[in-house]
Amino acid sequence: MTKPAMLLDCTLRDGAYIVDADFGTPAIKGIIKRLQEGNIEMIECGWLKNAPHQEGTTYYHVPDDIKPYLLDKNENVLLVAMIDWDRYDLSGLPSCNNETINAIRVVFPKEHFHEGIALGRTIHQKGYQVFFQAANTLAYSDVELEQLADAVNSSDALSLSVVDTFGAMDYEDMERIVSILHGKLRSDIMMGFHSHNNRQMSFALSQVFVQRLFEKRKVIVDVSLCGMGRGAGNTTTELMASFLNKKYHASYDINIILDAIDTYMDYFQSRFVWGYSTPYFIAGTYCAHVNNISYLLDNHRTSALEMHSIISSLSEKERSIYDYDLLERKYLEYRNQVVDDHTVYAALKTVFQGRKILLLSPGVSLKKERGAIGQYIEKEKPICIGINAVSVEYEYDYLFFSNQMRYAYAKDVYPEVLMSKESILLSNIKNSADIGEYIVNFNMLIKRGWPHFDNATIVCLRLLGKLHVKEVALAGFDGFSESHKDNYADEELPRINPGMSIEELNEEIREMFLDFKQSVQGQMKITFITDSKFAKEQL
């Protein structure tokens, strides 16, 4: 039977985005060795870059930098490195000696495919086999695909790959692109497919690609162990190898591939995050560059709803690139839903003047220390404000929400409570008040400088500071532990602080709390009613 496809494992190259190329020497050696033993036909060892090689990384300056990582070079396996069309100086590339890599993949955007292919010709003259990667192939029109094929035909390329850069392809897109390229490319040029899993289509499209070209043309499918790759990641090596074994009687050694995962990938999976997620689904839906998503997550912790609104506000061209200044402006436009909150402040000052305030944060101590909290309420008769959550064990005077997800959860689960109590909402949640709602400007109560700058208890304290409240008691402001079950009085409460160690999160909140205490020193007395990791913090 004709071999249906060859697999090109790009774990060490695409995974470099996840670990900043720092896999470590043992992992680089071991992954290459296991993939060779597992009968993977092509292995991408990493990137060629214009910088000296750092030991233990998969950024190399020249091919000989790869030599120390090759324990036993299998002559039946093609070793590959990738370059960006405009980010590597070919004058420093030595002629191929076949002691390390045999081939170089050149990736280029649509606007520069002629320059990328010209670069490939120079690489071929140095003795390397050349692969072309047409980034965001989905953006090519039918005519442009034909022009691309004609240009590749005039080169000495071994392969041209369809690249689903944004994980946005459907079956119809695949059929259109493959049909045109297959019809125009020389028959001796292989076709490849590199997909991203933004919409959980990567594995399915890889299968369709193989089936569409089976017995018509030699094909290559890009894969990576555990799907490791930037953002939503790629088609997984183990899934694709198993599929080809089962459906086309290929001879990949699944046991060795699984051993590579156990030995090396479990470590990376326990420390780094990649793969399908709702934010990357949004990127795939709008053909948005993954860096747009990373920026909004890393710098502003945007929710899926917020991200959807921001990304959808960009033009098609703006989404396909990453302009961080533009993203920041769009984010601030979204957040700066400025409302006239002067009357709100005046009304709250009138009610709060001379009163003690009790903030009931959502920590598990609300449930564990119900007696102590009840005694305080009975004795001091404070104004009780629920922070970003509802507990049916307490009677609230006000509910305070700074997070859209927590507000939506409370509306769904405790609609009667929300309808019967007055709510204070930040303008990032809504900017038009219904009956019983007070809306205050988001940007007037947050202070940037920390990843979780919008911690609800800290934000509410800032509001009380602006209202000149003199005495505040805190309950449920516990700090975090490793178990989600031990963090909240309501175990089902949606988490809004993923991706950060508990120790780092507590330290960050401690810093914000001390910063606030310093800002109101001598003006506000703060008392803890329940146990807290922050109760003993001093200025």
Secondary structure, DSSP 8 states (H G I E B T S, - for coil): -----EEEE-HHHHTHHHHTT---HHHHHHHHHHHHHTT-SEEEEEEE-SS---TTSSEESSGGGGGGG-SS--TTSEEEEEEETTS--GGG-----SSS--EEEEEE-GGGHHHHHHHHHHHHHTT-EEEEEETTGGG--HHHHHHHHHHHHTTT-SEEEEE-TTS---HHHHHHHHHHHHHHS-TTSEEEEE---TTS-HHHHHHHHHHHHTTTS-EEEEEBGGG-SSTT---BHHHHHHHHHHHH-----HHHHHHHIIIIIHHHHHH---S--HHHHHHHHTT--HHHHHHHHHHH---HHHHHHHHHTS-HHHHHS--HHHHHHHHHHHH------HHHHHHHHHHHTT--EEEE-SBTHHHHTHHHHHHHHHHH--EEEEESS--TTS--SEEEE--HHHHHHHHHH-HHHHHHSEEEEETTT-SS--TTEEEE-GGGT---SSTTTT-HHHHHHHHHHHTT--EEEEES-----S-GGGTBSSTTS----TTS-HHHHHHHHHHHHHHHHHHTTTT-EEEESS--TTTT---
